[in-house]
Amino acid sequence: MATRWGICSAGRISHDFLAFWTRFFPISEQIRRLLAQGALGEVTLISMTVGHPMEKIPRLVEKKLGGGAILDIGCYCVQFASMVLGGQRPESVLASGFLHPTAQRPLEPSPDSAPAPQAFWTRFFPISEQIRRLLAQGALGEVTLISMTVGHPMENIPRLVEKKLGGGAILDIGCYCVQFASMVLGGQRPESVLASGFLHPTGVDETTSVILNYAGKRQAVLSCTMRTELPNQAWICGTKGSIELPAPWYAPTTMLVNNQRHECPLPPPAQPLNFSNGTGMRYEAQHVRQCLLQGLPESPIMSLAESELVASIVDEVRGQLGVTFAEDQQG
């Protein structure tokens, strides 16, 4: 059964998702094998065309949404040429084309816009799978403390600072910390949530620290910010051992279990990506496909109930910080 993917976005994350995707098709694998065997001799010309009537799609013609033919579909041609020629940098780039009339027109945010839920790709990395297995085996004993930091200088990104776009550090990156604590502690609800931080002039949280207290004297401590670069590391500490995740822990390819190093390297990307370890999005995509093939109504790794739990904790953090959206009043 074929899985049809619909990408309802024109952002940098969706770019990274699509950038690696075509590289893993069986036909692409066969092409690479033929080239490696010299079946075509020396490649002298690569010609590609890609085009569809899509000018009525807002995300393709609006500048602030990252629109444009080269960003949306032309990038496939670039990555294909890169794959065929072994990732070599071209000696020259010559471009010619025409601009859409909206290229200079600013986009007004919709009054009906609201924060959208995120997919937690961290859950589906092989390293995360190994962590769950170790915890189930009791390798760390009783987990007593989870510590995480995630932060990058991102105040120049409109969607992070604008209230109408659902901005703020806790919604954009801090939620990864909340879901990680939830994964480690088996989806339990914390007994208390303590949040403190500073707001951006627009009213969203800029820097936030949270303490989640769980039953049995277990605690998760997280800090997130869109103002400065943090270590972006995570630790799970138990009565019998510990796990350390180096940066970027939210897209993990390495972990240290009691100082012993374990690695799960990612395949190289077909073209430059916007985010570290962006090819790791393949694991979540593969999991979704398996769920569809098995006819599962939801993911056994990230259930709807746990998604709602994470969202409720994040909402509690926002409430304590004084970050409210128009949608909060409507609810």
C-alpha positions as CSV (number, residue, x, y, z in Angstrom):
1,M,0.0,0.0,0.0
2,A,1.4,3.4,-1.0
3,T,1.5,6.2,1.6
4,R,0.5,9.6,0.2
5,W,2.1,12.5,2.1
6,G,0.7,16.0,2.2
7,I,3.0,18.7,3.4
8,C,0.8,21.6,4.7
9,S,3.7,24.0,5.3
10,A,6.3,26.0,3.5
11,G,8.8,26.4,6.4
12,R,12.3,25.2,7.0
13,I,11.3,22.0,8.8
14,S,9.1,20.9,5.9
15,H,12.0,21.7,3.6
16,D,14.3,19.4,5.5
17,F,11.7,16.7,5.6
18,L,11.3,16.8,1.8
19,A,15.1,17.3,1.1
20,F,16.0,13.8,2.3
21,W,12.8,12.0,1.2
22,T,13.4,11.3,-2.4
23,R,16.9,10.0,-1.7
24,F,15.4,6.9,0.0
25,F,13.2,5.7,-2.8
26,P,14.2,2.3,-4.2
27,I,14.6,3.9,-7.7
28,S,17.1,6.4,-6.3
29,E,19.0,3.6,-4.6
30,Q,19.2,1.8,-8.0
31,I,20.4,5.0,-9.7
32,R,23.2,5.4,-7.1
33,R,24.2,1.7,-7.6
34,L,24.3,2.1,-11.4
35,L,26.4,5.3,-11.2
36,A,28.8,3.6,-8.7
37,Q,29.2,0.7,-11.2
38,G,30.0,3.1,-14.0
39,A,27.1,1.9,-16.0
40,L,26.7,5.3,-17.7
41,G,30.3,6.1,-18.0
42,E,31.1,9.7,-17.3
43,V,28.0,11.8,-16.6
44,T,28.0,14.9,-18.8
45,L,24.5,16.2,-18.6
46,I,21.5,16.1,-16.2
47,S,18.2,17.6,-17.3
48,M,15.1,17.9,-15.2
49,T,11.8,19.7,-15.3
50,V,9.2,20.0,-12.6
51,G,6.1,22.2,-12.8
52,H,2.4,22.3,-11.9
53,P,-0.3,25.0,-12.0
54,M,-0.2,26.1,-8.3
55,E,-0.4,29.9,-8.3
56,K,-3.6,29.8,-6.3
57,I,-1.9,28.2,-3.3
58,P,-1.1,31.0,-0.8
59,R,2.0,29.4,0.7
60,L,3.6,29.2,-2.8
61,V,3.1,32.9,-3.7
62,E,3.5,34.7,-0.4
63,K,7.0,35.9,0.3
64,K,6.6,35.8,4.1
65,L,5.6,32.1,3.9
66,G,8.7,31.2,2.0
67,G,7.0,30.9,-1.3
68,G,8.5,30.5,-4.7
69,A,9.0,27.7,-7.3
70,I,12.7,27.1,-6.5
71,L,12.0,26.7,-2.8
72,D,9.0,24.5,-3.2
73,I,9.7,22.2,-6.1
74,G,13.0,23.4,-7.7
75,C,14.9,22.2,-4.7
76,Y,14.2,18.6,-5.7
77,C,16.1,19.2,-9.0
78,V,19.1,20.7,-7.1
79,Q,19.3,17.7,-4.6
80,F,18.9,15.2,-7.5
81,A,21.8,16.7,-9.4
82,S,23.8,16.7,-6.2
83,M,23.1,13.0,-5.6
84,V,24.0,12.1,-9.2
85,L,27.3,14.0,-9.0
86,G,28.3,12.8,-5.6
87,G,27.5,16.0,-3.6
88,Q,30.0,18.1,-5.5
89,R,29.7,21.9,-5.4
90,P,29.0,23.5,-8.8
91,E,31.6,25.8,-10.2
92,S,29.0,28.3,-11.3
93,V,25.2,28.9,-10.8
94,L,23.3,30.7,-13.5
95,A,19.7,31.6,-12.8
96,S,17.0,33.3,-14.8
97,G,13.3,33.7,-14.2
98,F,10.3,35.9,-13.4
99,L,8.9,37.1,-10.1
100,H,5.3,36.6,-9.0
101,P,3.3,39.9,-8.3
102,T,3.1,39.1,-4.6
103,A,6.9,39.0,-4.2
104,Q,6.8,42.5,-2.6
105,R,3.4,42.3,-0.9
106,P,3.5,41.8,2.9
107,L,1.3,39.1,4.3
108,E,-1.3,40.1,7.0
109,P,-1.7,37.5,9.7
110,S,-5.1,35.9,9.8
111,P,-7.4,36.8,12.8
112,D,-8.3,33.2,13.1
113,S,-4.7,31.9,13.4
114,A,-4.0,29.8,16.5
115,P,-1.1,27.7,17.8
116,A,-0.8,24.3,16.1
117,P,0.4,21.1,17.8
118,Q,3.8,19.8,17.0
119,A,5.1,16.3,16.1
120,F,7.8,15.2,18.5
121,W,10.3,13.6,16.1
122,T,12.7,13.0,19.1
123,R,10.5,10.0,20.1
124,F,11.3,8.0,17.0
125,F,15.1,8.2,16.8
126,P,16.8,4.8,17.5
127,I,18.5,6.4,20.5
128,S,15.2,7.2,22.0
129,E,14.1,3.6,21.4
130,Q,17.2,2.4,23.2
131,I,16.5,4.7,26.1
132,R,13.0,3.3,26.5
133,R,14.4,-0.2,26.4
134,L,17.0,0.5,29.1
135,L,14.4,2.1,31.3
136,A,12.0,-0.9,30.9
137,Q,14.9,-3.2,31.9
138,G,15.6,-1.1,35.0
139,A,19.2,-0.4,33.8
140,L,19.2,3.0,35.6
141,G,17.3,1.8,38.7
142,E,14.8,4.3,39.9
143,V,14.9,7.6,37.9
144,T,15.2,10.5,40.3
145,L,16.1,13.5,38.1
146,I,15.8,14.5,34.4
147,S,17.6,17.7,33.3
148,M,17.4,19.4,29.9
149,T,18.3,22.6,28.2
150,V,17.3,23.8,24.8
151,G,18.0,27.3,23.4
152,H,19.0,29.1,20.3
153,P,19.1,32.8,19.3
154,M,15.9,33.0,17.4
155,E,14.3,36.4,18.2
156,N,14.6,37.4,14.5
157,I,12.1,34.7,13.5
158,P,8.6,36.3,13.3
159,R,6.6,33.2,14.2
160,L,8.6,32.9,17.5
161,V,7.9,36.4,18.8
162,E,4.4,37.1,17.4
163,K,1.5,36.3,19.7
164,K,-0.9,35.8,16.7
165,L,1.5,33.2,15.3
166,G,1.6,31.2,18.6
167,G,5.1,32.4,19.5
168,G,7.2,31.7,22.6
169,A,10.0,29.5,23.7
170,I,7.9,27.0,25.6
171,L,5.6,26.3,22.7
172,D,8.3,26.1,20.1
173,I,11.2,24.3,21.8
174,G,10.4,23.9,25.5
175,C,7.6,21.4,24.7
176,Y,10.3,19.0,23.5
177,C,11.6,18.9,27.1
178,V,8.2,18.3,28.5
179,Q,7.5,15.4,26.2
180,F,10.9,13.9,26.9
181,A,10.3,14.0,30.7
182,S,6.9,12.4,30.0
183,M,8.5,9.6,27.9
184,V,11.1,8.8,30.6
185,L,8.5,8.7,33.4
186,G,5.9,6.7,31.5
187,G,3.4,9.4,30.6
188,Q,2.6,10.2,34.2
189,R,1.1,13.6,35.1
190,P,3.4,15.7,37.4
191,E,2.0,16.5,40.9
192,S,3.1,20.1,40.5
193,V,4.4,22.5,37.8
194,L,6.6,25.4,38.8
195,A,7.5,27.9,36.0
196,S,9.5,31.1,36.0
197,G,10.8,33.2,33.1
198,F,11.0,36.5,31.2
199,L,8.6,37.8,28.5
200,H,9.5,39.3,25.1
201,P,8.1,42.8,24.5
202,T,5.5,41.1,22.3
203,G,4.1,39.2,25.3
204,V,5.4,35.7,24.5
205,D,7.9,34.0,26.8
206,E,11.5,34.6,25.8
207,T,13.3,32.5,28.5
208,T,11.6,29.9,30.6
209,S,12.6,27.5,33.3
210,V,10.3,24.8,34.6
211,I,10.4,22.2,37.5
212,L,8.0,19.3,37.1
213,N,7.6,17.4,40.4
214,Y,6.4,13.8,40.1
215,A,5.2,11.2,42.7
216,G,8.0,9.3,44.4
217,K,10.3,12.4,44.7
218,R,11.1,12.4,41.0
219,Q,11.8,15.7,39.3
220,A,12.3,17.1,35.8
221,V,14.1,20.4,35.4
222,L,14.1,22.2,32.0
223,S,15.3,25.6,30.6
224,C,14.5,26.9,27.2
225,T,15.2,30.2,25.5
226,M,15.1,31.9,22.1
227,R,17.6,34.5,23.2
228,T,20.9,32.7,23.6
229,E,22.6,29.4,22.7
230,L,22.4,26.8,25.5
231,P,24.3,23.6,25.9
232,N,21.3,21.7,24.4
233,Q,22.1,18.6,26.4
234,A,20.0,16.2,28.5
235,W,20.6,13.9,31.4
236,I,18.6,11.1,33.0
237,C,19.8,10.2,36.5
238,G,18.8,7.1,38.4
239,T,19.8,5.2,41.5
240,K,21.9,2.7,39.5
241,G,23.2,4.8,36.6
242,S,22.7,7.7,34.2
243,I,22.2,8.5,30.5
244,E,23.7,11.7,29.0
245,L,22.6,13.0,25.6
246,P,25.0,15.4,23.9
247,A,23.8,18.3,21.8
248,P,21.4,18.3,20.1
249,W,19.7,16.0,22.5
250,Y,16.3,16.5,20.8
251,A,17.6,14.9,17.6
252,P,19.9,12.3,19.3
253,T,22.5,10.2,17.5
254,T,24.7,9.6,20.5
255,M,24.2,8.8,24.1
256,L,26.5,7.9,27.1
257,V,25.2,5.2,29.4
258,N,27.3,5.3,32.5
259,N,30.0,7.0,30.4
260,Q,29.9,4.3,27.7
261,R,29.3,5.8,24.3
262,H,26.6,4.5,22.0
263,E,26.1,5.9,18.5
264,C,23.4,5.7,15.8
265,P,24.7,7.8,12.9
266,L,22.3,9.3,10.4
267,P,22.6,9.0,6.6
268,P,24.1,12.1,5.0
269,P,21.6,14.6,3.6
270,A,21.2,15.1,-0.2
271,Q,21.6,18.9,0.3
272,P,22.3,21.4,3.1
273,L,19.6,21.4,5.8
274,N,18.3,24.0,8.1
275,F,18.4,22.0,11.3
276,S,21.0,19.6,12.8
277,N,20.3,16.0,12.1
278,G,17.3,16.9,10.0
279,T,17.4,13.6,8.2
280,G,16.2,12.0,11.4
281,M,12.7,13.0,10.5
282,R,12.7,9.8,8.4
283,Y,12.2,7.8,11.6
284,E,8.9,9.4,12.5
285,A,7.7,9.2,8.9
286,Q,8.5,5.5,8.8
287,H,6.7,4.9,12.1
288,V,3.6,6.7,10.7
289,R,3.6,4.4,7.6
290,Q,3.9,1.3,9.8
291,C,0.9,2.5,11.9
292,L,-1.1,3.0,8.7
293,L,-0.1,-0.4,7.4
294,Q,-1.2,-2.0,10.6
295,G,-4.4,-0.1,10.8
296,L,-3.6,1.5,14.1
297,P,-5.8,4.4,15.2
298,E,-2.9,6.1,16.9
299,S,0.8,5.7,17.6
300,P,1.8,3.4,20.5
301,I,4.9,5.5,21.0
302,M,3.1,8.9,21.2
303,S,-0.5,8.4,22.0
304,L,-3.3,11.0,21.8
305,A,-3.6,10.9,25.6
306,E,0.0,11.7,26.1
307,S,-0.1,14.5,23.5
308,E,-2.9,16.0,25.4
309,L,-1.0,15.6,28.7
310,V,2.0,17.5,27.2
311,A,-0.2,20.2,25.9
312,S,-1.9,20.7,29.2
313,I,1.5,21.0,31.0
314,V,2.7,23.6,28.4
315,D,-0.6,25.5,28.9
316,E,0.0,25.5,32.7
317,V,3.5,26.9,32.2
318,R,2.1,29.6,29.9
319,G,-0.5,30.5,32.5
320,Q,2.0,30.9,35.3
321,L,4.2,33.1,33.0
322,G,1.2,35.2,32.0
323,V,1.3,34.3,28.4
324,T,-2.2,34.2,27.0
325,F,-3.6,34.0,23.5
326,A,-7.0,35.2,22.1
327,E,-7.9,31.5,21.8
328,D,-7.6,31.0,25.6
329,Q,-10.4,33.5,26.1
330,Q,-12.6,31.7,23.5
331,G,-12.2,28.4,25.3
